[in-house]
Amino acid sequence: MATIAIHGGAGTILRSAMTRELEADYRDGLTAALNAGWEILERGGPSLDAVEAAVISLENFPLFNSGRGSVFTTEGKNEMDAAIMDGSRLRAGAVAFVQNVVNPIKLARLVMEQTEHVLLAGTGANQFAAQQGVEMADDAYFFTQHRYDQLLEARDRGVVQLDHTVDEADLITEADERPKGTVGAVACDNAGRLAAATSTGGMTNKKFGRIGDTPIIGSGTYADDVCAVSCTGHGEYFMLGATAYDVSARMKYQNLTLEQAAAGTIARLTEIGGEGGLIAVDGRGNVTLPFNSDGMYRASVTADGEFIIDIYA
Ligand code: ASP
């Protein structure tokens, strides 16, 4: 049964700090992305196209930390990571540390389809983008006042700041780097093929070419013939826990259901000190969206085509 789920990042997302208007905007962004993916699945299209379309929609929406809404590095730049994986062919493509690319997820797909590599980073990835003729934009396109204010505040305080920061309590010290916010999609199509896609700007005030879990296959993004997974949260721990792949491994080797496996994976993440969440789907169209943070922007489609959108725990 075809289905899709998406996320717009996990973190300290408090109802008390959210305005009605802002919450409505977030819900609109999630609805548009879910629609973009669901339309493809509904007419029998492939899950790979559906997750790409959903993530493109989220990348173009400035409230989410990816593509246009990406956070700023300490130098006031936007450096983005993205990955896509086709579970039915066990193929993946990813880019890290790319600049000025309007839709990093499209570039990740081109890595998968046009090269013999899985992950391209930095200037090389940008050269590949130029060669492929993907849409580029100048820095002004990626500039959002909200993100820039976040950077100025974080730089002033000498802290690395959570993406979904709502108040001072969410500011974190560099000794306790906990990046949050990212977008992702997972889908199962009518043929039972699974796909996952994730895209992020990382975290405000990041430095030294830091790359998170998002473009690391098996950490922030994974799909095979068992399940498809996209993660968001403290990237370093998702790398240490091989979190995205862990869901598939639990299903395969422990014979668990998708929901049991993903719950075990989040329990393990908590055990090793990580914070965040994941969205996952299996080949029968089951969906699960577990997280251990205060909230996660998330949405999915039920068996009768109804959209479910949630933000808080
Ligand atoms: N997990 C990603 C990272 O660590 C992004 C995030 O969720 O903010 O870069």
Residues whose N, C-alpha, C, O or C-beta is under 5 A from the ligand:
A	BS01	LIG	P179 K180 G181 T182 T200 G202 G212 D213 T214 T232 G233 H234 G235 E236
